[in-house]
Structure formats: C-alpha cells, structure tokens
Amino acid sequence: MKIGVLTFHSSRNFGANLQTLATQEMLRKLGYEPVIVNYLDEAKLAAFEKMVPANQIAEHDKFAERYYTLSPALTSVEAVADYCREELDGVVTGSDAVFRLATPYEPVRVAKKLLGRSNPFEAFSWADRVPPFYLPFDAPGLIKGSIAASSRGTSFYFLKPHMMKKVGDALRDFDFVTVRDDWTGTLVRWLSRGGANPLYSPDPVFGLNSAFTVPEDEQPQDDLSDVVLLNGEFDEAWLRGMVAAIKDRGYRALTLANPAEKDSYDFVDGKLDLPMSPLTWYSCLANCAGFIGMRFHAFVSCVTNKTPVVTMDVTRKRWGKPDPRNPNHDLAKRAGILDRYFHSHDLMQSDPGMVMDKLFDPATQAKADAFADAAPAILFAHLRRFEELKGSA
C-alpha cells in the first residue's frame, strides 16, 4: 500500500522534521510504501524566512533531501486532493499542529488586532478555508487517518460558523483519528458532533528509534555524558545559580541553541550552536546527562531516549492552573512526571538544588522510561489500521 504523510515536513523546525521522518520510517517498517505529500504552504515558508537564519534553513533543506521520499511539489488544497486520489491508497495527517485553526473571534485576538499588534504566527493558522491537513475532499477508496494530530491550543469555540461546519464534516469523513493531547480530542469530538471518535497517540518521535538508526555522521562530535544541556528564556540570575548547582554535582553545563533562542552566557562551559541538523540536535539530547529547558520536541526527544528532563512551559496559567491546551503539560501528566514540569515563573522561583534533585530522581525517571517503552507499540498499532481497513473494505 502506498501511504502518504501529510504534515509540516517543510517547516524549518527540529521537531517538525523529526516527527515527519519518524512517521515515514514507521510506515516503511510496517511494509507500506510511504511518501511525504509535498504540500508547500508559501505563506508559512515566507514566515520562516524571517524567523530562521539562512544557514539553519539550509540544514533543514539538506535534511529533507537526504531522508524524505517526496511527492511532486503541491501548492494548493486542490492539488493535494488530486494527488491523494490518483496516487495513494491511504493518507495519514500529522503529527504536530496539523489541526491548528485561526480563531478570529477570540476576544484576546480581537483586542490585539484593534490595538494594531501584529501576529508573527498569522501564516501558521487558517481562518476562512479548511487546511489540507483535515483532508477536506472526497476521495472514494482512499483511507484517511491521523497520527497524533494536535490543534496546538486552538480555541475552537471561537471559530467562524462556516469553519465549524466544514471542519466537522471533514473530521467525520476520517476512517480513524488519533490525537496527541486531550484538548485536540475535545476539538475533534465537539466539531464533529460526536461523529469522530479520537484515540490517544504519542508523538511519532517516540517511534523513531524503533524504525530508524541515526547515522554516525549525525551523532554529536563530543562526549556529552557529563553534560546538562540548557535551552530557554531564563532569568540570568537564576541561571547562574542553576549552572553552579550543575557543576557542584560534577556535571558540565552547555547551552543548546534553537533558532529562536540564540543567546549564550560566559558562565557556562560552552554552547552547541547553529547551524545544526535536526538529527544531530536529537542525538545531543539522546546522549547528554540531562536537559532543562523549553520546546515540546526537546521534551519528547529526552523521554524517548531516557534522558532525564525538566521541561519549562512559557505559556500563561489559566485561573492559576496549567493551560489545558499546552502539550508539555499533557505529556508530563500522561507519563506521570508532573513534578518535572514547571511554568517558567515557577521554575525561576525554584531552588536550583531542588531542580537537580527532581531532574535525577530515580522514581520519576522510572515512570518516564516506562512511558517511552510503551509508546512505540501504540504508534505502530495505529499505523497498522491502514492494512486492517483495506482488508475489511
């Protein structure tokens, strides 16, 4: 069976590239013929041109050329529909924020617009047309599914009415829907009026090691076994204390660059800098002693590789509680490791020694490792649905 993967494969983003590769290689391991549906959202690509350095963009392009099996370039929903109908037996959309939608009636967004505040992520959401990731087209005989789809915080009750109906219609036409977080599950049930029954799926990166071996030239050049990596928007005074606590325990402290966080500090032991391949970034997290920082796929990469991790959430609390739309909180809760999840303000108020205790707590690590061990089987079971549905047709 030829199965298309429709996702943010061309994003200049480590996590987007890794989850694309993982999905492709898991499908291949199951005996399918995978192909990345090469949908190119020109507005989104233009936005990345402004956000990511040119030398890092080149790394993402090299990654795609080396590892992806790509369809011809497609630049519209109609072109995606024609390709899926004519060339594929099935298509899986996801993971990451493929179910993200713009919510122009959301009060906060309305206020910002009235105040003239521009949204740098405007190109990442759809307000008036259903994005291709919802597969909003008729395709007799094509099996439609999603793997670990996320709405990335879409306040779906503020959608335009016609979008609610069209998205709901599209969701009801899926043969199976799996989501990465509870919030997206609620979106699917609500918009489809119960016509789609979403199941939970771990992020595809949890299946990468089961289907793919990282090449030797993508491994970190230096030994990181005594290194705690740091990445994020930290208060400098707190970070100085954190680095001191890391060194007091016999570790080195290095910063791990990300396109949006490029600053380093003279009081750390060094910096893993851009440009960097997505797989090298993944391998650094797999081979270090621990990680403290931001980014959902940094959190996933650590748990996958059984690297101790403290994840920092930069979203605002809602009524004093974690935002239920945040994927880091959802994953920490599922894995039973909420004591390693901090809002940035709370982390900056925490004693660095206590943070180190939580980072290396063996009982918490055992829970994280158990989640990592169970995740690949869930992913493979979801992807086997294509063969099962073909057999029952």
C-alpha positions, 0 to 999 in steps of 0.5 A, a space after each residue: 500500500 502506498 501511504 502518504 504523510 501529510 504534515 509540516 515536513 517543510 517547516 524549518 523546525 527540529 521537531 517538525 522534521 523529526 516527527 515527519 521522518 519518524 512517521 515515514 520510517 514507521 510506515 516503511 517498517 510496517 511494509 507500506 510504501 510511504 511518501 511525504 505529500 509535498 504540500 508547500 504552504 508559501 505563506 508559512 515558508 515566507 514566515 520562516 524566512 524571517 524567523 530562521 537564519 539562512 544557514 539553519 534553513 539550509 540544514 533543514 533543506 539538506 535534511 529533507 533531501 537526504 531522508 524524505 521520499 517526496 511527492 511532486 511539489 503541491 501548492 494548493 488544497 486542490 492539488 493535494 486532493 488530486 494527488 491523494 486520489 490518483 496516487 495513494 491508497 491511504 493518507 495519514 495527517 500529522 503529527 504536530 499542529 496539523 489541526 491548528 485553526 485561526 480563531 478570529 473571534 477570540 476576544 484576546 485576538 480581537 483586542 490585539 488586532 484593534 490595538 494594531 499588534 501584529 501576529 508573527 504566527 498569522 501564516 501558521 493558522 487558517 481562518 476562512 478555508 479548511 487546511 489540507 491537513 483535515 483532508 477536506 475532499 472526497 476521495 472514494 477508496 482512499 483511507 484517511 487517518 491521523 497520527 497524533 494530530 494536535 490543534 496546538 491550543 486552538 480555541 475552537 469555540 471561537 471559530 467562524 460558523 462556516 469553519 465549524 461546519 466544514 471542519 466537522 464534516 471533514 473530521 467525520 469523513 476520517 476512517 480513524 483519528 488519533 490525537 496527541 493531547 486531550 484538548 485536540 480530542 475535545 476539538 475533534 469530538 465537539 466539531 464533529 458532533 460526536 461523529 469522530 471518535 479520537 484515540 490517544 497517540 504519542 508523538 511519532 518521535 517516540 517511534 523513531 528509534 524503533 524504525 530508524 538508526 541515526 547515522 554516525 555522521 549525525 551523532 554529536 562530535 563530543 562526549 556529552 555524558 557529563 553534560 546538562 544541556 540548557 535551552 530557554 528564556 531564563 532569568 540570568 540570575 537564576 541561571 547562574 545559580 542553576 549552572 553552579 548547582 550543575 557543576 557542584 554535582 560534577 556535571 558540565 553545563 552547555 547551552 543548546 541553541 534553537 533558532 529562536 533562542 540564540 543567546 549564550 552566557 560566559 558562565 557556562 562551559 560552552 554552547 552547541 550552536 547553529 547551524 545544526 541538523 535536526 538529527 544531530 540536535 536529537 542525538 545531543 539530547 539522546 546522549 547528554 546527562 540531562 536537559 532543562 529547558 523549553 520546546 515540546 520536541 526537546 521534551 519528547 526527544 529526552 523521554 524517548 531516549 531516557 534522558 532525564 528532563 525538566 521541561 519549562 512551559 512559557 505559556 500563561 496559567 489559566 485561573 492559576 492552573 496549567 493551560 489545558 491546551 499546552 502539550 508539555 503539560 499533557 505529556 508530563 501528566 500522561 507519563 506521570 512526571 508532573 513534578 518535572 514540569 514547571 511554568 517558567 515563573 515557577 521554575 525561576 522561583 525554584 531552588 536550583 538544588 531542588 531542580 537537580 534533585 527532581 531532574 535525577 530522581 530515580 522514581 520519576 525517571 522510572 515512570 518516564 522510561 516506562 512511558 517511552 517503552 510503551 509508546 512505540 507499540 501504540 504508534 505502530 498499532 495505529 499505523 497498522 489500521 491502514 492494512 486492517 481497513 483495506 482488508 475489511 473494505 
